[in-house]
Amino acid sequence: MVKRFLLDKSSLLDYIIIMTIKTKEFFTSYAPDCRKRHLHKRDKNKLIEFSIQLEILVKDKWYPVIRYDTSHKFAHCDIIHWSGKKEKVAIPTLDFKMALSFADNDLIQNWNIYRERFLKEISYDKR
């Protein structure tokens, strides 16, 4: 992305700031019906944004179950229920890099617990 800033309207000097934002996105499969979607953006070595989401496949459609992200300019977790209700929980750190590591480790260790909770909500809803 290239941004141009004209510092002085009477001047013909145009300063160009080149931003080196790199985006990385990938999926990790935990089970045939369960995957992690990982996206993060960096400006040089600084992590500026991330979203890590556990998804469950139900009747040929992927549903988010839990999401860690920085969409509101702070690191937080959204616990998403089958009904569509969302619970927002702040992550107790201001550092995005630490929050990303925490989120990634949480999903690696607890993906099956989150998966089972979501599947139970689906079963309960069908009664």
N, CA and C atoms as an extended XYZ file, in Angstrom:
381
Properties=species:S:1:pos:R:3:atomname:S:1:resname:S:1:resid:I:1 pbc="F F F"
N         0.850       -1.165        0.000 N   MET     1
C         0.000        0.000        0.000 CA  MET     1
C         0.899        1.232        0.000 C   MET     1
N         0.642        2.172       -0.875 N   VAL     2
C         1.402        3.410       -0.940 CA  VAL     2
C         0.468        4.551       -0.580 C   VAL     2
N         0.905        5.363        0.360 N   LYS     3
C         0.122        6.530        0.745 CA  LYS     3
C         0.922        7.779        0.401 C   LYS     3
N         0.258        8.786       -0.132 N   ARG     4
C         0.907       10.044       -0.476 CA  ARG     4
C         0.380       11.141        0.449 C   ARG     4
N         1.301       11.937        0.935 N   PHE     5
C         0.938       13.047        1.800 CA  PHE     5
C         1.553       14.322        1.232 C   PHE     5
N         0.752       15.321        0.991 N   LEU     6
C         1.233       16.616        0.554 CA  LEU     6
C         1.392       17.466        1.800 C   LEU     6
N         2.633       17.777        2.136 N   LEU     7
C         2.898       18.491        3.378 CA  LEU     7
C         2.570       19.981        3.280 C   LEU     7
N         2.783       20.554        2.131 N   ASP     8
C         2.562       21.981        1.959 CA  ASP     8
C         1.882       22.183        0.613 C   ASP     8
N         0.703       22.786        0.602 N   LYS     9
C        -0.038       22.949       -0.644 CA  LYS     9
C         0.719       23.807       -1.656 C   LYS     9
N         1.533       24.711       -1.186 N   SER    10
C         2.280       25.566       -2.105 CA  SER    10
C         3.528       24.864       -2.645 C   SER    10
N         3.874       23.788       -2.040 N   SER    11
C         5.064       23.047       -2.451 CA  SER    11
C         4.684       21.909       -3.379 C   SER    11
N         5.549       21.609       -4.300 N   LEU    12
C         5.315       20.489       -5.205 CA  LEU    12
C         5.920       19.201       -4.658 C   LEU    12
N         6.494       19.303       -3.482 N   LEU    13
C         7.096       18.106       -2.890 CA  LEU    13
C         6.006       17.155       -2.425 C   LEU    13
N         6.165       15.927       -2.784 N   ASP    14
C         5.189       14.897       -2.433 CA  ASP    14
C         5.966       13.784       -1.752 C   ASP    14
N         5.645       13.524       -0.509 N   TYR    15
C         6.354       12.490        0.226 CA  TYR    15
C         5.577       11.192        0.129 C   TYR    15
N         6.296       10.128       -0.156 N   ILE    16
C         5.691        8.808       -0.286 CA  ILE    16
C         6.139        7.949        0.880 C   ILE    16
N         5.173        7.399        1.548 N   ILE    17
C         5.448        6.461        2.634 CA  ILE    17
C         5.007        5.094        2.158 C   ILE    17
N         5.928        4.192        2.114 N   ILE    18
C         5.609        2.839        1.688 CA  ILE    18
C         5.429        1.979        2.929 C   ILE    18
N         4.244        1.430        3.057 N   MET    19
C         3.953        0.567        4.195 CA  MET    19
C         4.138       -0.878        3.762 C   MET    19
N         4.821       -1.611        4.543 N   THR    20
C         5.108       -3.008        4.208 CA  THR    20
C         4.254       -3.927        5.070 C   THR    20
N         2.966       -3.925        4.808 N   ILE    21
C         2.059       -4.782        5.567 CA  ILE    21
C         1.969       -6.122        4.874 C   ILE    21
N         2.271       -7.165        5.630 N   LYS    22
C         2.214       -8.523        5.104 CA  LYS    22
C         1.100       -9.280        5.818 C   LYS    22
N         0.288       -9.971        5.028 N   THR    23
C        -0.826      -10.758        5.556 CA  THR    23
C        -0.522      -12.231        5.374 C   THR    23
N        -0.792      -13.001        6.415 N   LYS    24
C        -0.619      -14.446        6.349 CA  LYS    24
C        -1.921      -15.095        6.802 C   LYS    24
N        -2.443      -16.023        5.997 N   GLU    25
C        -3.669      -16.726        6.348 CA  GLU    25
C        -3.517      -18.196        5.997 C   GLU    25
N        -3.974      -19.061        6.914 N   PHE    26
C        -3.929      -20.496        6.652 CA  PHE    26
C        -4.939      -21.214        7.533 C   PHE    26
N        -5.183      -22.477        7.201 N   PHE    27
C        -6.087      -23.340        7.967 CA  PHE    27
C        -5.287      -24.500        8.544 C   PHE    27
N        -5.719      -24.958        9.732 N   THR    28
C        -5.175      -26.165       10.344 CA  THR    28
C        -6.352      -27.070       10.657 C   THR    28
N        -6.289      -28.295       10.177 N   SER    29
C        -7.378      -29.245       10.413 CA  SER    29
C        -7.115      -30.017       11.700 C   SER    29
N        -8.133      -30.067       12.570 N   TYR    30
C        -8.043      -30.849       13.807 CA  TYR    30
C        -8.814      -32.159       13.686 C   TYR    30
N        -9.877      -32.149       12.905 N   ALA    31
C       -10.723      -33.321       12.661 CA  ALA    31
C       -11.437      -33.050       11.334 C   ALA    31
N       -12.061      -34.058       10.737 N   PRO    32
C       -12.751      -33.810        9.464 CA  PRO    32
C       -13.809      -32.697        9.541 C   PRO    32
N       -14.371      -32.483       10.730 N   ASP    33
C       -15.399      -31.451       10.886 CA  ASP    33
C       -14.947      -30.266       11.737 C   ASP    33
N       -13.638      -30.127       11.925 N   CYS    34
C       -13.140      -29.080       12.817 CA  CYS    34
C       -11.812      -28.534       12.290 C   CYS    34
N       -11.735      -27.198       12.171 N   ARG    35
C       -10.505      -26.580       11.682 CA  ARG    35
C       -10.263      -25.246       12.384 C   ARG    35
N        -9.020      -24.807       12.312 N   LYS    36
C        -8.651      -23.479       12.816 CA  LYS    36
C        -8.323      -22.595       11.616 C   LYS    36
N        -8.918      -21.402       11.596 N   ARG    37
C        -8.609      -20.389       10.578 CA  ARG    37
C        -7.700      -19.360       11.251 C   ARG    37
N        -6.537      -19.133       10.675 N   HIS    38
C        -5.544      -18.236       11.264 CA  HIS    38
C        -5.230      -17.118       10.268 C   HIS    38
N        -5.330      -15.875       10.722 N   LEU    39
C        -4.962      -14.726        9.909 CA  LEU    39
C        -4.230      -13.732       10.790 C   LEU    39
N        -3.105      -13.245       10.310 N   HIS    40
C        -2.457      -12.139       11.009 CA  HIS    40
C        -1.780      -11.210       10.015 C   HIS    40
N        -1.630       -9.946       10.433 N   LYS    41
C        -0.997       -8.921        9.610 CA  LYS    41
C         0.142       -8.297       10.396 C   LYS    41
N         1.242       -8.081        9.674 N   ARG    42
C         2.423       -7.458       10.266 CA  ARG    42
C         2.861       -6.269        9.431 C   ARG    42
N         3.335       -5.256       10.115 N   ASP    43
C         4.014       -4.139        9.468 CA  ASP    43
C         5.462       -4.230        9.933 C   ASP    43
N         6.309       -4.691        9.036 N   LYS    44
C         7.695       -5.054        9.350 CA  LYS    44
C         7.645       -6.165       10.393 C   LYS    44
N         8.168       -5.946       11.586 N   ASN    45
C         8.140       -7.002       12.605 CA  ASN    45
C         7.053       -6.803       13.647 C   ASN    45
N         6.216       -5.794       13.448 N   LYS    46
C         5.170       -5.490       14.434 CA  LYS    46
C         3.845       -6.135       14.018 C   LYS    46
N         3.288       -6.937       14.903 N   LEU    47
C         1.974       -7.533       14.692 CA  LEU    47
C         0.925       -6.443       14.883 C   LEU    47
N         0.116       -6.198       13.845 N   ILE    48
C        -0.849       -5.096       13.921 CA  ILE    48
C        -2.294       -5.571       13.969 C   ILE    48
N        -2.526       -6.842       13.638 N   GLU    49
C        -3.894       -7.360       13.626 CA  GLU    49
C        -3.849       -8.879       13.554 C   GLU    49
N        -4.830       -9.539       14.208 N   PHE    50
C        -4.948      -10.985       14.053 CA  PHE    50
C        -6.372      -11.451       14.280 C   PHE    50
N        -6.646      -12.634       13.761 N   SER    51
C        -7.915      -13.316       13.991 CA  SER    51
C        -7.651      -14.812       13.898 C   SER    51
N        -7.944      -15.515       14.976 N   ILE    52
C        -7.819      -16.972       14.999 CA  ILE    52
C        -9.178      -17.512       15.412 C   ILE    52
N        -9.711      -18.406       14.594 N   GLN    53
C       -11.087      -18.857       14.808 CA  GLN    53
C       -11.189      -20.366       14.651 C   GLN    53
N       -11.854      -21.003       15.603 N   LEU    54
C       -12.166      -22.425       15.506 CA  LEU    54
C       -13.504      -22.556       14.809 C   LEU    54
N       -13.574      -23.443       13.803 N   GLU    55
C       -14.790      -23.617       13.014 CA  GLU    55
C       -15.208      -25.083       12.991 C   GLU    55
N       -16.525      -25.300       13.007 N   ILE    56
C       -17.106      -26.645       12.974 CA  ILE    56
C       -17.952      -26.782       11.705 C   ILE    56
N       -17.828      -27.925       11.051 N   LEU    57
C       -18.627      -28.204        9.859 CA  LEU    57
C       -19.927      -28.888       10.269 C   LEU    57
N       -21.049      -28.235        9.949 N   VAL    58
C       -22.372      -28.780       10.251 CA  VAL    58
C       -23.202      -28.687        8.971 C   VAL    58
N       -23.611      -29.851        8.458 N   LYS    59
C       -24.426      -29.913        7.234 CA  LYS    59
C       -23.821      -29.077        6.103 C   LYS    59
N       -22.561      -29.333        5.798 N   ASP    60
C       -21.840      -28.700        4.684 CA  ASP    60
C       -21.614      -27.196        4.832 C   ASP    60
N       -21.724      -26.667        6.058 N   LYS    61
C       -21.453      -25.250        6.293 CA  LYS    61
C       -20.544      -25.101        7.513 C   LYS    61
N       -19.526      -24.238        7.392 N   TRP    62
C       -18.605      -23.988        8.497 CA  TRP    62
C       -19.168      -22.902        9.413 C   TRP    62
N       -19.197      -23.199       10.730 N   TYR    63
C       -19.696      -22.262       11.735 CA  TYR    63
C       -18.567      -21.894       12.696 C   TYR    63
N       -18.424      -20.610       13.038 N   PRO    64
C       -17.435      -20.223       14.050 CA  PRO    64
C       -17.896      -20.644       15.437 C   PRO    64
N       -16.951      -21.115       16.224 N   VAL    65
C       -17.236      -21.591       17.584 CA  VAL    65
C       -16.601      -20.664       18.619 C   VAL    65
N       -15.349      -20.311       18.368 N   ILE    66
C       -14.628      -19.396       19.248 CA  ILE    66
C       -13.660      -18.606       18.374 C   ILE    66
N       -13.543      -17.312       18.655 N   ARG    67
C       -12.675      -16.470       17.836 CA  ARG    67
C       -11.882      -15.530       18.740 C   ARG    67
N       -10.591      -15.503       18.530 N   TYR    68
C        -9.708      -14.531       19.167 CA  TYR    68
C        -9.343      -13.514       18.093 C   TYR    68
N        -9.503      -12.219       18.395 N   ASP    69
C        -9.133      -11.228       17.388 CA  ASP    69
C        -8.857       -9.861       18.004 C   ASP    69
N        -8.520       -8.932       17.126 N   THR    70
C        -8.214       -7.558       17.529 CA  THR    70
C        -9.114       -6.577       16.790 C   THR    70
N       -10.318       -7.000       16.438 N   SER    71
C       -11.199       -6.191       15.601 CA  SER    71
C       -11.656       -4.887       16.260 C   SER    71
N       -11.618       -4.778       17.545 N   HIS    72
C       -12.039       -3.551       18.233 CA  HIS    72
C       -10.840       -2.819       18.834 C   HIS    72
N        -9.675       -3.071       18.222 N   LYS    73
C        -8.396       -2.453       18.621 CA  LYS    73
C        -7.894       -2.924       19.982 C   LYS    73
N        -8.468       -4.018       20.486 N   PHE    74
C        -7.910       -4.670       21.666 CA  PHE    74
C        -8.093       -6.175       21.483 C   PHE    74
N        -7.190       -6.935       22.071 N   ALA    75
C        -7.253       -8.390       21.944 CA  ALA    75
C        -8.381       -8.924       22.822 C   ALA    75
N        -9.223       -9.753       22.219 N   HIS    76
C       -10.352      -10.316       22.962 CA  HIS    76
C       -10.773      -11.644       22.336 C   HIS    76
N       -11.662      -12.322       23.023 N   CYS    77
C       -12.177      -13.615       22.584 CA  CYS    77
C       -13.693      -13.514       22.478 C   CYS    77
N       -14.230      -14.034       21.377 N   ASP    78
C       -15.677      -14.149       21.220 CA  ASP    78
C       -16.039      -15.622       21.312 C   ASP    78
N       -16.844      -15.969       22.296 N   ILE    79
C       -17.378      -17.328       22.396 CA  ILE    79
C       -18.719      -17.291       21.682 C   ILE    79
N       -18.837      -18.098       20.637 N   ILE    80
C       -20.007      -18.032       19.772 CA  ILE    80
C       -20.863      -19.280       19.990 C   ILE    80
N       -22.137      -19.068       20.233 N   HIS    81
C       -23.055      -20.169       20.499 CA  HIS    81
C       -23.875      -20.506       19.250 C   HIS    81
N       -24.403      -21.720       19.223 N   TRP    82
C       -25.220      -22.183       18.114 CA  TRP    82
C       -26.393      -21.234       17.855 C   TRP    82
N       -26.937      -20.657       18.902 N   SER    83
C       -28.072      -19.735       18.779 CA  SER    83
C       -27.675      -18.413       18.113 C   SER    83
N       -26.368      -18.153       18.010 N   GLY    84
C       -25.877      -16.892       17.460 CA  GLY    84
C       -25.406      -15.922       18.525 C   GLY    84
N       -25.715      -16.221       19.783 N   LYS    85
C       -25.285      -15.363       20.894 CA  LYS    85
C       -23.756      -15.374       20.965 C   LYS    85
N       -23.178      -14.203       21.268 N   LYS    86
C       -21.724      -14.073       21.407 CA  LYS    86
C       -21.389      -13.509       22.773 C   LYS    86
N       -20.374      -14.076       23.391 N   GLU    87
C       -19.848      -13.567       24.654 CA  GLU    87
C       -18.460      -13.015       24.374 C   GLU    87
N       -18.207      -11.763       24.724 N   LYS    88
C       -16.911      -11.142       24.498 CA  LYS    88
C       -16.116      -11.144       25.803 C   LYS    88
N       -14.887      -11.665       25.730 N   VAL    89
C       -14.015      -11.757       26.902 CA  VAL    89
C       -12.679      -11.115       26.546 C   VAL    89
N       -12.240      -10.125       27.319 N   ALA    90
C       -10.946       -9.479       27.074 CA  ALA    90
C        -9.815      -10.435       27.417 C   ALA    90
N        -8.748      -10.360       26.648 N   ILE    91
C        -7.545      -11.136       26.952 CA  ILE    91
C        -6.667      -10.232       27.814 C   ILE    91
N        -6.213      -10.727       28.973 N   PRO    92
C        -5.498       -9.868       29.927 CA  PRO    92
C        -4.067       -9.526       29.503 C   PRO    92
N        -3.905       -8.928       28.325 N   THR    93
C        -2.612       -8.419       27.890 CA  THR    93
C        -2.842       -7.336       26.851 C   THR    93
N        -1.979       -6.369       26.813 N   LEU    94
C        -2.090       -5.317       25.817 CA  LEU    94
C        -1.227       -5.616       24.593 C   LEU    94
N        -0.351       -6.579       24.706 N   ASP    95
C         0.580       -6.926       23.644 CA  ASP    95
C        -0.061       -7.927       22.679 C   ASP    95
N        -0.226       -7.557       21.409 N   PHE    96
C        -0.882       -8.426       20.425 CA  PHE    96
C        -0.108       -9.725       20.205 C   PHE    96
N         1.221       -9.650       20.251 N   LYS    97
C         2.034      -10.852       20.028 CA  LYS    97
C         1.776      -11.891       21.125 C   LYS    97
N         1.719      -11.449       22.367 N   MET    98
C         1.433      -12.366       23.483 CA  MET    98
C         0.002      -12.898       23.390 C   MET    98
N        -0.926      -12.040       23.008 N   ALA    99
C        -2.328      -12.458       22.872 CA  ALA    99
C        -2.481      -13.492       21.758 C   ALA    99
N        -1.759      -13.315       20.657 N   LEU   100
C        -1.799      -14.279       19.557 CA  LEU   100
C        -1.255      -15.632       20.001 C   LEU   100
N        -0.165      -15.632       20.730 N   SER   101
C         0.404      -16.889       21.246 CA  SER   101
C        -0.561      -17.572       22.208 C   SER   101
N        -1.167      -16.775       23.090 N   PHE   102
C        -2.141      -17.313       24.036 CA  PHE   102
C        -3.307      -17.961       23.295 C   PHE   102
N        -3.842      -17.259       22.288 N   ALA   103
C        -4.991      -17.753       21.524 CA  ALA   103
C        -4.641      -19.037       20.783 C   ALA   103
N        -3.504      -19.047       20.132 N   ASP   104
C        -3.082      -20.218       19.378 CA  ASP   104
C        -2.912      -21.430       20.299 C   ASP   104
N        -2.259      -21.233       21.428 N   ASN   105
C        -2.066      -22.337       22.391 CA  ASN   105
C        -3.392      -22.824       22.969 C   ASN   105
N        -4.305      -21.890       23.236 N   ASP   106
C        -5.610      -22.283       23.772 CA  ASP   106
C        -6.361      -23.182       22.795 C   ASP   106
N        -6.364      -22.826       21.526 N   LEU   107
C        -7.078      -23.644       20.545 CA  LEU   107
C        -6.386      -24.993       20.324 C   LEU   107
N        -5.073      -25.014       20.328 N   ILE   108
C        -4.344      -26.280       20.186 CA  ILE   108
C        -4.694      -27.231       21.331 C   ILE   108
N        -4.744      -26.703       22.547 N   GLN   109
C        -4.986      -27.535       23.724 CA  GLN   109
C        -6.458      -27.855       23.960 C   GLN   109
N        -7.365      -26.963       23.572 N   ASN   110
C        -8.770      -27.110       23.974 CA  ASN   110
C        -9.768      -27.200       22.827 C   ASN   110
N        -9.311      -27.379       21.598 N   TRP   111
C       -10.226      -27.379       20.456 CA  TRP   111
C       -11.345      -28.399       20.622 C   TRP   111
N       -11.031      -29.571       21.151 N   ASN   112
C       -12.054      -30.616       21.275 CA  ASN   112
C       -13.113      -30.256       22.335 C   ASN   112
N       -12.710      -29.581       23.390 N   ILE   113
C       -13.662      -29.126       24.413 CA  ILE   113
C       -14.636      -28.121       23.796 C   ILE   113
N       -14.098      -27.156       23.036 N   TYR   114
C       -14.956      -26.159       22.374 CA  TYR   114
C       -15.854      -26.825       21.340 C   TYR   114
N       -15.330      -27.782       20.612 N   ARG   115
C       -16.104      -28.518       19.600 CA  ARG   115
C       -17.274      -29.253       20.253 C   ARG   115
N       -17.000      -29.980       21.330 N   GLU   116
C       -18.043      -30.739       22.031 CA  GLU   116
C       -19.116      -29.823       22.611 C   GLU   116
N       -18.721      -28.685       23.156 N   ARG   117
C       -19.689      -27.726       23.697 CA  ARG   117
C       -20.639      -27.271       22.600 C   ARG   117
N       -20.091      -26.935       21.447 N   PHE   118
C       -20.906      -26.458       20.332 CA  PHE   118
C       -21.837      -27.552       19.817 C   PHE   118
N       -21.321      -28.771       19.686 N   LEU   119
C       -22.141      -29.887       19.203 CA  LEU   119
C       -23.268      -30.218       20.181 C   LEU   119
N       -23.022      -30.082       21.480 N   LYS   120
C       -24.080      -30.297       22.482 CA  LYS   120
C       -25.175      -29.241       22.346 C   LYS   120
N       -24.771      -28.001       22.049 N   GLU   121
C       -25.772      -26.943       21.854 CA  GLU   121
C       -26.655      -27.252       20.641 C   GLU   121
N       -26.068      -27.800       19.600 N   ILE   122
C       -26.848      -28.170       18.416 CA  ILE   122
C       -27.830      -29.282       18.775 C   ILE   122
N       -27.354      -30.301       19.493 N   SER   123
C       -28.218      -31.407       19.911 CA  SER   123
C       -29.354      -30.943       20.795 C   SER   123
N       -29.034      -30.044       21.739 N   TYR   124
C       -30.040      -29.510       22.661 CA  TYR   124
C       -31.086      -28.691       21.897 C   TYR   124
N       -30.635      -27.956       20.911 N   ASP   125
C       -31.531      -27.105       20.127 CA  ASP   125
C       -32.520      -27.925       19.287 C   ASP   125
N       -32.142      -29.123       18.909 N   LYS   126
C       -33.009      -29.971       18.058 CA  LYS   126
C       -34.069      -30.717       18.848 C   LYS   126
N       -34.053      -30.635       20.167 N   ARG   127
C       -35.052      -31.334       20.993 CA  ARG   127
C       -36.392      -30.667       20.930 C   ARG   127
